[in-house]
Amino acid sequence: MRAQDDQRMFYGWVNAAIFFFVYLASMGLVVYGYSVIFPAMVADFNWSRGSASIANSIHLLVLGFLAPVVAIVLKKLGSKTTIILGLIVLLAGMTLLGTVTTGIVPWTIIWGFIVPIGLAFAGLVPIQLNVMQWFSVKRATVLGLVMTAAPVGGFIAQPVYTWFMEHAGTWRVGWLVSAALAAVALILSFWVRNKPEDVGQYPDGIRPEEAKKAGGPQVRVARTYRTSTPWTPGEAFRTRTLRFFLLTFVTKAMALMLILSHGVLHLTDVGLTDMQAAYVLMSVLIGSAVIRFPMGWVGDRIEPRWVISVSMGLMLLSFLVIWQAPAFVILMVCGPIFGAAFGASLVMDTTMLGNYFSPESYPSIMGIVLPVVTLCMAAVPTVSGYIADQQGSYELAFVFCAIGLVISFISSFLLSPPHKSIAPAV
């Protein structure tokens, strides 16, 4: 008898489909859409690039430091309500950007403060928590599938928003298209269910009694480590594993931010055309998109920490090539490798934390991790820009990030499963 044959379907897949669109409409088309719409706004208002970019630095900081708040709300209200609240705020923010933005002050307030609130509450942490609660055996596979939505959205955003803005003659239509997609995502989110037990189901669609039948033909058993007990953030951060995880996360995030924020400028400085540099950056996004789902499948069969180690090695090598920029053809090979390495490790990061410390503990742990990562990421664009201004190149910025990736690669081999120490009975 198959698991849950009295159910019409396993509802976890419905959640996954909804989350794919929510993540595409928010992180994919809003965050990556910024790179297309923002230049048009700067040209229209004749803004200083530095002054206009302050909004994005504030945006990143608010997004990161909201993580602990999101963790508290998730614990009290659950993922469904949290996501709905986030999408309401995001819809309001996108609508305001497309209608009342008439200068740099409203732009800074809306993009810097309102939009990141929506993205934080309807973003990755609530979605990842829900997926981890619905899936155990196929956890990495489904996480990889859902997280593919962001780079797919980024790939779509470039031509779609450009087309709309050209035909409408205004950048405002870009934000209004985002608002319309956020409205659709909001409607769909009402069909989300928090946990399998809410609809009388079980994680992965497997009944507990079937899970106990070792060796049964229909039994699907997790092939990678899974903790059986939740950890508090304090307990988790006392482990060597989480400290080395934070180190790997920070250093690779900084390297990615350098490529995304100054990669085109660096490549044009060393002789590539604007179009060639844009193609290299697009190849990074493509590589990140295509790898996430297949790597999720791998992560359910091979311990995620080994996938992270291989990914960090590839990320380091491809980063060095992008830095040196030997030829356009070679860059078009290494760009997707760099993106794929980051995308694969990002899926494995989420999977590993859920496996090692339990899905229930994941939001609280990320509530501490994300502010640290965000602080470091937010510093990269500004510091790298000043380095280029003072020295005439990004060499020192690349040296710093390359050293960080070397440290990250070494640290990735130390991400072994943690074990709680049990106090002796008195």
C-alpha positions, 0 to 999 in steps of 0.5 A: 500500500502506498503512502497516503493513497487516500489523498488526492495529491501530496500538497507539498508539491502545490506549495513548491509550485506557489513558492517558485512563482513567489520567489520569481516575482519577488527576488527574481524580477524585483531585485534583478529588475533593479539593474535594468530600471535603476539606470533609466531612473538615474538618466531621467532625474539626472541623479548622481550615481553615488547619491542614488545608490545610497538607497540600495546600500540601505536596502541591503542592510535593512534586508539583512537586519530584518532576519531576526524579526522574520524568525520571530514572526515565523515562530508566532504566525507561521510561514503562510501568514508571514509570506502574505504580509510580506507580499502586501508590503512588496505590492505597496512598495512596487506601486509607490515606486511606479507612481509617486517617485518624483525625486531621490528622497522618495526613492530612498525611502521606498527602495531603501526601507519599504521594499526590503521589508516586503522581500524579507517577509516574503523571501527566502527564509520563510519559503525555505522553512516551509519547504524543509517542513514538507520535505525531508527525503527530497529536501535538497531537490525541492529547495533547488527547484524553488531557488532556481526561480530567482536567477530565472527571474533575473534572466527574464527581467533584463529583456522583458523590462527593457521591452516594456519601458521602451514601448511605454516610454517610461521606467515607471512601467517596470515597477508597475509590472512588478506590482502586478506580479506581486499581486498575483503572487499574493493571491496564490499565497492564500493556497499555501499550507504551513505544515503537512499535519495541517491537511492530514499529511506527512513529510514527503507523503510518507506515513510514520508506520511506513518509515519504520519498515526498514527495507520495504520496497516502497520506503524512501529513506534519507541518504544524508545526515538528518538531526533528530533534535532541534538546536537553539541558536546558542547551541548551534553557534558553539559548534565548530561547524556553524562557525566555519559555515558562517566563514564560507558563507561570508567570503563567497557572498563578498566575491559574488557581490564584487562580480555583480557590482563591479564586474562589468566595470572591471572587464571593460577596464581590462579591454572588453567591450560593454556588450562583452562584459554584459554577456559575461555577467549574464553567463554568471546568472545562467550558470546559477540558474541551471545548476540549482535544481540538479544540484538539489537532486544530488544533495539528497544523495551526497552529503551537502558539505562535499558538494559545498567543498567542490563548489568552493574550489570551482568558484575560487578557480573561476574567480581567478580567471575572471579577475585576470580576464585572459580572453572573452571566450575563456571568460564565457566558459568561466562565467557560468562555472562561477555562477553554477558554483555559487548557485550549487553551494547556496542550495547546499547551505540551506539543506545542510543547516536544515539537516544539521540543526533541524528545520524548526531551528533554521529561521533563528539561526539565519536570523543571526547569520544574515545580518553578519553576511549582509554587513560584509556584502554591503561594504563590498561595492563601496570599498571596491569603488574607492579602491578603483578610484584611488588605485585605478584598478580593482586589483586590491579588491580581487586580492582580498576576495580571492584570499577569502575564497581560499579560506572558504575552500579550506573551511568547507572541509570542516563542515562535519555534522555537529553532535549535542553533548548530553549531560550525564545523569545525576 
